[in-house]
Amino acid sequence: MPKYKQVPELLKIMRNPEQIRNIGIIAHIDHGKTTMTDSLLASSGLLKADLAGEARALDYMEEEQKRGITIKAANISLLHEVDGVPYVINLIDTPGHVDFSGKVTRALRAIDFAIVVVDAVEEIMAQTETVTKQALQERVRPVLYINKVDRLITELKLTPQEVQEKFMRIIRDFNELIELYAEPEFVDKWKVKVQDGTVIFGSAKHRWGFTFQILQEKGLTFGDITKAYEQNNIKALEETIPLYKAVLDCVVRKAPNPIEAQKYRIPRLWHGDLDSEVGKALLNCDANGPPVMVVTKVIVDPHAGIVATGRIFSGVFRTGQRIKIIRSNVKTNIQQVGIYMGPHRVPVDELYAGNIVALLGVSEARAGDTITLPDIDIPPFEQIKYISEPVVTVAVEPKRTQDLQKLINQMKIMEIEDPNLKVTINTE
């Protein structure tokens, strides 16, 4: 496993929730989420710049690379500096395909801010509406990234006036989704506006992007971008207005830190006593409070066994710590605490409230479970609600009878990793 020189630096910042942002990227399938994520990884040095957009770095399952779609929700921690202050951005890339919407719902529990990617040509699609609705139900603030702007110039050959009309329509339709699905107290606060930097425009494929403020700072107009394409000078765009800077600056400036977000998210997600010691610690994202985390994803690692990923809402989780899984009342010891760097888990001694963590040694944990200390008796976090329930029944059997046990083992692993899947085995 590669060593990342950033890890000690990341851990130092991760102690301070004000310098943490937990974000996700959500979208309709093929609108460019994973290509955009590659751009962000390239900016942090975790991926060679010339591979961004080709590597699909967070799609590390063979099936994902083959089909060109994201199936699992992958995690990574990025370091980004704004005005001389470093921030840790915990990023989750989620599936866009409707078949995997359960994984999107679980990922949303861990984040406070969602970048909704919309294809400039196709505009708002059915799955854009579904994922935005899911985010708003979890009280996750959305912002809009209009991707594939290059296609408006090179393929559709739209005039600047037509491009502007298209942008205004996408923004209007997106704000209508917020009006429709957000709770009344958040509607006006969360509507996106070009002027306040909550709308990003760009091309993930060509790695350039901008907000209204960036164009003003650089003294550019949309005409300059069109000209760059006419003169085949796309490289200059990437250097002048890099996409990662537009996106990560927006995240730092507009995304709530965990202390701010938990004040309004916890009353929605946890129905315990908010005036109790645990309740106050959860509301304030207090690292000195009782340790409480929510599992959002479980994978079965062929070497390490079950790995439970989730968000620490209060307290500190340490290697060797004795913990309890509330749903099953199972008590066990944490074998290892880790943070994600793309497909790799990097072991750390401990991790604090507000961060995304990977735990080893919690073999009974499942997505949606609440983990705390053995002597703490609290109601678990509200069960994760899925937009779509499993409705298709499929019967499978091995081609060769000697492979029966392999098939059963594999089906059990799939059931552990995906709570939407129900497996029954007919022993006869």
N, C-alpha and C positions, 0 to 999 in steps of 0.2 A: 504494500500500500504506500503511495507517495506521501511524503511529509509535506505539510504546508507551512511555510515560514510565517503565515498570517495567524496561525492558531493561538500562540501566546498573546498576541495583540488583540485578537477577537475576544478571548476570555476576559481580558482586562476591561474591555468596553461592555461585555455582557453582564458585568456586575451592576451597571447603571441602566435601569430601565428607560430613562429619558433618552438614551442613545440607541435604543432598540426599535426596529420597525418589523412587524410580522405581516408579510404581504403574500398575496397569491395572484396568479395570472389565470383568468378564466375567459372562455370564449366559445363560440360555435366551432365545430370541427373545421380544420384547415384555414382558419383565419390568421394563423401566424404566431400562435403562442410560443411554441417551442423554438422557432427561429429567433424570436425576440429574446427568449431566455438565453440562447447561445450568445447573442450579442452582449448581454449583461455579464456572462461568464468570461467572455473575451476581455472585457474591460478590467476584470479583476485578476487577469493573468492565469485563470484556471483552464483556459482553452485558447489555443493559438488563434489569433485574429483572422487568419485566412481560412480557418475551418468554420467560423461562426456562420450559422445558417445551413451548413452542410452536415455538421457533426451530430446534431440532435443529441447534445451531451447528456441531457437528463433523461433521454429515452434509452435506458440501458438494458431493457429486456430485448431479447432477440426478436420477439414478435413485434415490438414497437418499431424497431429499426426497419424490419421487413415491410410493415404495413404503413410506415410513415405517420403513425398516430400515437398519441400518448395514452397509455392505458392506466398506469399507476400514477399516483401523485408523488413526484420526486422533490427532495428538499436540498437546499444549499444555503450556506451563510456567506454573505458578501460584505466586504468592507467598502464604505464610500465616505468621502470627506466633503462637507459643505461649509464654506466660510471658516476653514481651518479646524472644524470639529469633526472627529471621526464617528461614523455610525455603523452599527451592525444591522444588515438587512437580511432577515431570515425569509427566504423566498421558497414558495411552493408552486411548482408547475403542475396544473391539474389537467385531467382528460377533458376533451371538448365533445367527444362522441356521446350521444344520448345513452348508449348502452352502459356507460360508466359513470352516470350521474351520481350514484351512491358514493363513489370515491370523492367526487367534488364536494358533496355535502359534508363528508367527514373532514376534508381538508379545510373547509371554511370555519370549522369549530376552532382551529388553531390560529387563524389569522384575524387581523383587525381592518385590513385594507385590501381591496381587490382592484387590479387593473383589468378592465374589460376590453379585450381586443376585438375590434370590428373591422372587417374587410371593407375598404373604401368603395370597392366595386359592388359587392353583394349587399352591403349595408346591414341593418339589424335583421338577424335571422331567428328562427324559432328557438334554437338552443341558446342564443344570446339572451333571449327573454327568460328562459328557464334558469340559466346560471345566475343572472342578475337577481331574479326573484329569490333564489336560494341564498344569495349573499345578503340581501336585505332582510330576509327572515332571521338570519343569524346576527343581525345588527353589524354587518361588515360594510364599511363605507366604500362605494365604488367610484372610480374615476375612469375616464374614457381614453383609449388609445386607438386612433384611426390609422390602420395599417395599410400597406400596399398602395400608398399615394402615388408611387411611381407608375402604377398601371393606368391611372387617370391621365398621366402625361403621355406615356409611350404607346399604350394600346388603344384607349378610348379617344385620345387626342382632344380632350375637353379644353375649352377656353377658360381663362382664369375665373370668369363670371360663372360658368357652369360648375367648375370645381367648388367655388364658394357656396353655390346653391346646394350641392351635394353634401358638403360639410354641415351646412345649417340644418339640412333635413335629418342627417344622422344624429346630430346633437339634440334636435327637437324630439325625435323618436326615443332617444335614450332617456331624456328627462321625463318623457311620458311614462316610461317604465318605473322610474323613481317615484313619480306621483302615484302610480297605480299600486306599487308593492311596498313602499317604505312606510313606516309608522309616521303619523302626522308631525311629531316633534322633529323628525329628521329630514322631511321633504325639502324644505327651503335651504337647510344647511348643506345638504348633500347633492343638490342639483349641480350639474357641471356647467362651467362657463369658460369660454375662450379667454376672456380678460383676466380671470383669476388663476390661470395655469392648471385647471383641472381637466383640460383637453390637450392631449399630445397628438401630434401628427407625424407620420414618418413612413419609412420603409425598412422593415426588419431585415429583408433580404439584402438591401444595400447599406444597412447599418447607419442610416442618418435619421434624425428626428428633431422636432422642435416644439416648443410651446410659444405662445404669443410673446412672453417676456424674452425668450432667447432670440427671437427674430429682432425684437427691438434693441436688445443689447448688441447684437452683431450688425445692426443696420441693414438687415436683409429684407427682401420681399419674396412673395411666392414666385414672382417673375424670375428671380435669381436662380431658384431651384429648377424651373422649367428650362432656363438657359443652360444650366449645367448638363441637363440631359441632351439638349440640342447639340452641345459641344462635346458630348461624350466625356464629361469631366466629373463623373460620379464620385471618384476617389476624393476630390476636393470637398464634396458635401460631407462625406464621412469624417473628414478631418476638421471641418469648420463647425458642423452641428452634429456631433456623434450622438447616436440614439441612446446609448447607456446614460449619458449625462442628462438628457431631457427626462428620461424615465426615473433615474435614481434621485435627481434633484427634486422632482415632483413628489416622490415617495417621502423623502426627508421632510419636505416643507408641508405636505398636505396630509400624510398618514398620521393618525394618532399614535403616541407611544403607548406601551401597555398600561401605564398608570392611568392615562386619560381614557383609554378604550374600556378598561375593565369596570370603570365607574358606571357606564351605561350598558355594557354587555352582560355583566354578572347577574343583575336582576332578571334578565331574560333567560339566561342559561342555567342558573342554579336557584332552586326554590327553598333553600335552607334559611336560617335566621341571619339576616344581614347585620344585625346588631351583636351577634356572637363574636368571639375571638376569631374564628375561622372566617365568618362573613366579612368582618372588617379587613382581614388580611387579603381576602380575595378581591374586595372592592379597590384596595389600595396597591395591589400587586406587591405585597410586602415580603421581601426576602427573609425577614426575621420572623415571619408568621409560620404557622404549621404547614408542612409540605403538602400541596395538593396539585395533582396533574390530571389531565384528561387524555386518554389514549385516542388518537385519531386514525392510526393505521397500525396494522400488525402484519409483519412478513415472516416467513419461515426461511431463515438463512441456512443453507446446507451445512455450513461449518459452525455457526454460532447458535443455531436453534432459533427460538422465537425472539424477534426484536420488536419491542413496542415503542412506537413513536408518538409523541404528543406534546402538548403545551403545558408548561409549568405555570399555574395561575398564582401560587404563593409558595413561600418557603424555598428550601434548597434540597436538591436530590444528590446523594453521594454514593460512590461505590462502596459496597458492603452494608449499606443502610437496610434496616428491617422495615418492610412496608406491608400494606394490606390492600388487596383489591376489593373494593366495597361490594360489588355485585355478588361475587362468589364467596366473600369472606375468607379468601385464601391469604395466608401470611407467608412471605418469602423474603429472601435477601437479594438486593440488587447486585448482580455480578459485575456489571460494567455500565458506566454512564458515558454517552458519546454525543458528538455533534456531527452533522452531515456536511460533507464537502462533495457534492455530486453523488456518484454511486458509492463513495467511500464513507465509512463511519470512522471518525477520529476519536479515540478514547480520551476522556478528561476525568479529573478527580471528582469534580462536582459542577453542578449547573444551577443557576438561580432563577427566581420568578421572572416571568416575561419572555423566557426563551423556549425554543423548540428542542426537545431532547430525545435521544434514543436510549432505551433501557434494555439490557440483557439480563436474563435470569427470572423474568416474570412470565413464565410459560403459560399461566392461566389467563393472562390479560387478553382482552378482545377489544375491537374498536368500539368506542363509546364508554368504556369503563373509566371509573374514577379511582385514582391511586392516592393513598395517604399513609399516615403512620398507624401501626396496629392499635394504639390506644385512643385513636380519634374516631368518634362516632358521629358521622354527619350524613345527611342525605346525599346521594350521588348527583352528579350533573344530570340535567334533563337528557333523556334519551334522544339520540340524533334522529330527526325526522327526515325520511326520504321522500323525494318528489315522486319517484316511481317505485312501485313494489314489484317483486319478482312474480311474473305471471306465466312464464313459459316452462313446461315440463319436458325434460329430455331424458330418455333412457339410454345408458351407454353400457357396453360390455367389451372386454378385451378380445382382440382377434385370436390370441392364443391363451388357452386356459392357464398356462403356467405364469402368465403376466397378471393374473387376477389380484394378487397381493399388492403389486406395484400400483395398479390402477386405484385400489382402495386407499393406499397411502397418499397417492397424489390428490384424490378427491378430498381426503381429510384436510390436507394442507390448503387446498383451495377454499374449503369451508371456513378454516381459521382466518384466512386473509380477507375473505369477502363475506360480511354478515348478510348481504343480500342473497347469498347462495345457500340453499337448503339441500343437504345430501342425505338420502336414505338408501340403505344397502339391503337388497333382498338376498338373504344368505342362501336361499334355495337355488 
